[in-house]
Amino acid sequence: MKGPRRLRVAPATEEYLLEEEKKDSLIRKVFNGLTWRLIHEEDNPGYRLPGYNPPKYIIRKAYRFPVPRLFRLIYQMSESEVFIELAQVVDYDEQERS
C-alpha cells in the first residue's frame, strides 16, 4: 500500500468550514473523518460527477441523528493528492428540496 495522499483545501472552503464550525461543533470531526478516508483508502470512495475533465467526485455523510444533517464534499483526486473544492452542510429537510 502507498502512503497517504496529500490533502489540500480551497481557501474559500476552509473559511466556510470555520463559519459552520461556529454553528455546529461536529463539523470538523465529520470533515476530518471524510478526508481521512480520501487520503488513506486506495479505492476512491466517492461518486464521479458527470461532465468534468479532470474528474470531480462527491462524497456525503449524514450525521446528527435522529434528525440528520448532510455533509457533502466535492473534490478532485490523484494518486498523490486530494483537493477539496467545496464543502456544504445542509439540514435533511433542505436536502430533499435541492
N, C-alpha and C positions, 0 to 999 in steps of 0.2 A: 504494500500500500504506500502511496505517495504521502508526503507531508501535507499539512493543511494549506488551503489556498489563502492568499492574502485577501483581506476584506477592505473595501473602500466604500464610503457612503457619501452621496452627493451632499454638499453643504446645506442646500435648502431642505433636504430630507432630515438631516441632523437637527436643524432648527425646529422643524415640525415635531420631531420626536421629543425634544426638550419641552415644547409647549404642551404636548399631550401628556407628558410625564407629570406635569404640574396638576393635571386633572385626574389622572389615574396612575397610581404608583406601580401597577403591574406592567405597564407598557414596556419598560426597559427589560424586564425579565422575559417577556414574550419575544421581544426583538432579539435578545441575546440567544434564546433557545432556537429560534428560526435560523439565525445567522450561523450558529454553531453547526446545525445540520448542513447548511450550504457549504461551509468551508471544510467540513470533515468527511461527508459522505462521498463515496466515489461516483455513485449514480446521482443525477440531478433529480431532486425530489419534487420540483415544481412542474407546472404545466406550461408548455410553449404557447406563446401568443402568436396567432397567425399574422402574417404580413410584415414581419420585421426581419431585416438583414443588416447587421448581425442579429441573431435571435435574442428575443427577450422572453422572460419567464415570469410567472406569477406563483406565489405560494401564499396560503392563507391559513389562519389558525383561529378557531373560536375559543374564547375564554370568558371568564366572569359568569359562570353558571349559577343559578338556573336560568337567568335571562342573559344570554351570551352577547358579547361584543365580538366583532370580527376584525382581525388584524391582517392586512394584506401588504405584501412586498412585491414590487416589480424590480427585476434585476437582470443583469447580464452575467454570464458565467463562462470562464475558460478553464483550462487545465490548472492555471496558476493563480487565478483571481476571481473574486465575486465583486461586482459593482452594484450597490443598491441605489437605484434611481429614484424610487418613490415608495413611500410608506403611507398607509391610510388606515385609520381606525374608525369603524362605524358601529353604531348600535344595531342590533339584529333587525329591528323594525325598519331602519333606514336601508339596510342591505336588501331587504325584499323589494323596495321601491327602485333601487338602482340596477 
